Amino acid sequence: MADTAAEYRKLARQALIPRDGFNRLSAGQLHEADVHASLAKAVALDRIADALEALAANTAPDTVLQAPIHHSH
């Protein structure tokens, strides 16, 4: 099983190499490529979520940028 999005993308590309000698893809190959592409996306989104959580944990509330408050006169 692949561990990174890049590995899943590589598997998806490999699944799209025709295996029948006639440069045609089978339904199974298309499904395999789709599964690997979906797994690549899921792994990438998990890494982004992990990075955002780590960033949020390292950001003190008083250092968060806030929009200025405009008072009506």
PyRosetta script that sets phi, psi and omega in degrees:
from pyrosetta import init, pose_from_sequence

init()
pose = pose_from_sequence("MADTAAEYRKLARQALIPRDGFNRLSAGQLHEADVHASLAKAVALDRIADALEALAANTAPDTVLQAPIHHSH")
pose.set_psi(1, 139.1)
pose.set_omega(1, 179.8)
pose.set_phi(2, -75.6)
pose.set_psi(2, 154.5)
pose.set_omega(2, -178.6)
pose.set_phi(3, -111.6)
pose.set_psi(3, -22.0)
pose.set_omega(3, -175.6)
pose.set_phi(4, -122.1)
pose.set_psi(4, 161.2)
pose.set_omega(4, 178.0)
pose.set_phi(5, -60.5)
pose.set_psi(5, -38.0)
pose.set_omega(5, -179.9)
pose.set_phi(6, -62.8)
pose.set_psi(6, -39.5)
pose.set_omega(6, 178.7)
pose.set_phi(7, -65.9)
pose.set_psi(7, -40.4)
pose.set_omega(7, 178.0)
pose.set_phi(8, -66.8)
pose.set_psi(8, -38.5)
pose.set_omega(8, 177.0)
pose.set_phi(9, -62.8)
pose.set_psi(9, -40.3)
pose.set_omega(9, 178.2)
pose.set_phi(10, -61.8)
pose.set_psi(10, -44.2)
pose.set_omega(10, 178.0)
pose.set_phi(11, -63.3)
pose.set_psi(11, -38.0)
pose.set_omega(11, 178.1)
pose.set_phi(12, -63.7)
pose.set_psi(12, -43.5)
pose.set_omega(12, 178.4)
pose.set_phi(13, -63.3)
pose.set_psi(13, -41.8)
pose.set_omega(13, 179.8)
pose.set_phi(14, -63.7)
pose.set_psi(14, -35.2)
pose.set_omega(14, 179.3)
pose.set_phi(15, -65.9)
pose.set_psi(15, -21.8)
pose.set_omega(15, -178.2)
pose.set_phi(16, -90.6)
pose.set_psi(16, 10.3)
pose.set_omega(16, 175.7)
pose.set_phi(17, -88.5)
pose.set_psi(17, 119.6)
pose.set_omega(17, -178.7)
pose.set_phi(18, -57.0)
pose.set_psi(18, 138.4)
pose.set_omega(18, -177.4)
pose.set_phi(19, -115.9)
pose.set_psi(19, -0.2)
pose.set_omega(19, -174.0)
pose.set_phi(20, -95.9)
pose.set_psi(20, -1.5)
pose.set_omega(20, -179.3)
pose.set_phi(21, 83.3)
pose.set_psi(21, -4.9)
pose.set_omega(21, -179.0)
pose.set_phi(22, -117.4)
pose.set_psi(22, 15.6)
pose.set_omega(22, -179.5)
pose.set_phi(23, 57.9)
pose.set_psi(23, 37.2)
pose.set_omega(23, 175.9)
pose.set_phi(24, -117.4)
pose.set_psi(24, 144.8)
pose.set_omega(24, 176.6)
pose.set_phi(25, -97.5)
pose.set_psi(25, 142.1)
pose.set_omega(25, 176.2)
pose.set_phi(26, -88.7)
pose.set_psi(26, 163.8)
pose.set_omega(26, 176.4)
pose.set_phi(27, -61.0)
pose.set_psi(27, -35.8)
pose.set_omega(27, 178.4)
pose.set_phi(28, -63.2)
pose.set_psi(28, -40.1)
pose.set_omega(28, 178.5)
pose.set_phi(29, -66.2)
pose.set_psi(29, -41.7)
pose.set_omega(29, 178.7)
pose.set_phi(30, -63.6)
pose.set_psi(30, -40.8)
pose.set_omega(30, 177.9)
pose.set_phi(31, -64.4)
pose.set_psi(31, -44.4)
pose.set_omega(31, 178.9)
pose.set_phi(32, -59.5)
pose.set_psi(32, -44.4)
pose.set_omega(32, 179.1)
pose.set_phi(33, -63.4)
pose.set_psi(33, -41.1)
pose.set_omega(33, 179.2)
pose.set_phi(34, -63.4)
pose.set_psi(34, -43.1)
pose.set_omega(34, 179.2)
pose.set_phi(35, -62.3)
pose.set_psi(35, -46.7)
pose.set_omega(35, -179.5)
pose.set_phi(36, -65.2)
pose.set_psi(36, -38.0)
pose.set_omega(36, 177.7)
pose.set_phi(37, -65.2)
pose.set_psi(37, -40.1)
pose.set_omega(37, 177.9)
pose.set_phi(38, -64.9)
pose.set_psi(38, -40.5)
pose.set_omega(38, 177.7)
pose.set_phi(39, -65.8)
pose.set_psi(39, -38.5)
pose.set_omega(39, 177.6)
pose.set_phi(40, -60.9)
pose.set_psi(40, -43.4)
pose.set_omega(40, 179.4)
pose.set_phi(41, -64.4)
pose.set_psi(41, -42.8)
pose.set_omega(41, -179.7)
pose.set_phi(42, -63.5)
pose.set_psi(42, -43.1)
pose.set_omega(42, 179.2)
pose.set_phi(43, -64.2)
pose.set_psi(43, -43.1)
pose.set_omega(43, 179.7)
pose.set_phi(44, -62.8)
pose.set_psi(44, -42.9)
pose.set_omega(44, 178.9)
pose.set_phi(45, -65.3)
pose.set_psi(45, -37.7)
pose.set_omega(45, 176.4)
pose.set_phi(46, -62.4)
pose.set_psi(46, -41.6)
pose.set_omega(46, 179.4)
pose.set_phi(47, -65.5)
pose.set_psi(47, -39.4)
pose.set_omega(47, 177.2)
pose.set_phi(48, -63.7)
pose.set_psi(48, -44.6)
pose.set_omega(48, 179.1)
pose.set_phi(49, -61.9)
pose.set_psi(49, -42.3)
pose.set_omega(49, 178.0)
pose.set_phi(50, -61.6)
pose.set_psi(50, -42.3)
pose.set_omega(50, -180.0)
pose.set_phi(51, -65.4)
pose.set_psi(51, -40.9)
pose.set_omega(51, 178.8)
pose.set_phi(52, -66.5)
pose.set_psi(52, -39.0)
pose.set_omega(52, 177.2)
pose.set_phi(53, -64.2)
pose.set_psi(53, -42.0)
pose.set_omega(53, 178.6)
pose.set_phi(54, -64.4)
pose.set_psi(54, -41.2)
pose.set_omega(54, 178.2)
pose.set_phi(55, -63.5)
pose.set_psi(55, -44.2)
pose.set_omega(55, 179.8)
pose.set_phi(56, -63.9)
pose.set_psi(56, -37.1)
pose.set_omega(56, -179.9)
pose.set_phi(57, -68.5)
pose.set_psi(57, -27.1)
pose.set_omega(57, -178.3)
pose.set_phi(58, -95.2)
pose.set_psi(58, 4.1)
pose.set_omega(58, -178.5)
pose.set_phi(59, -107.1)
pose.set_psi(59, 114.1)
pose.set_omega(59, 177.9)
pose.set_phi(60, -71.5)
pose.set_psi(60, 145.1)
pose.set_omega(60, -177.9)
pose.set_phi(61, -56.0)
pose.set_psi(61, -33.1)
pose.set_omega(61, -177.4)
pose.set_phi(62, -79.1)
pose.set_psi(62, -6.0)
pose.set_omega(62, 179.2)
pose.set_phi(63, -102.7)
pose.set_psi(63, -2.1)
pose.set_omega(63, 179.8)
pose.set_phi(64, -73.6)
pose.set_psi(64, 131.6)
pose.set_omega(64, 179.3)
pose.set_phi(65, -71.1)
pose.set_psi(65, 135.8)
pose.set_omega(65, 179.1)
pose.set_phi(66, -125.0)
pose.set_psi(66, 150.7)
pose.set_omega(66, 177.2)
pose.set_phi(67, -69.4)
pose.set_psi(67, 142.3)
pose.set_omega(67, 178.8)
pose.set_phi(68, -64.5)
pose.set_psi(68, 147.5)
pose.set_omega(68, 178.4)
pose.set_phi(69, -92.2)
pose.set_psi(69, 123.7)
pose.set_omega(69, 179.9)
pose.set_phi(70, -100.9)
pose.set_psi(70, 126.4)
pose.set_omega(70, 179.2)
pose.set_phi(71, -98.7)
pose.set_psi(71, 139.5)
pose.set_omega(71, 176.3)
pose.set_phi(72, -80.6)
pose.set_psi(72, 141.1)
pose.set_omega(72, 178.7)
pose.set_phi(73, -112.9)
pose.dump_pdb("model.pdb")
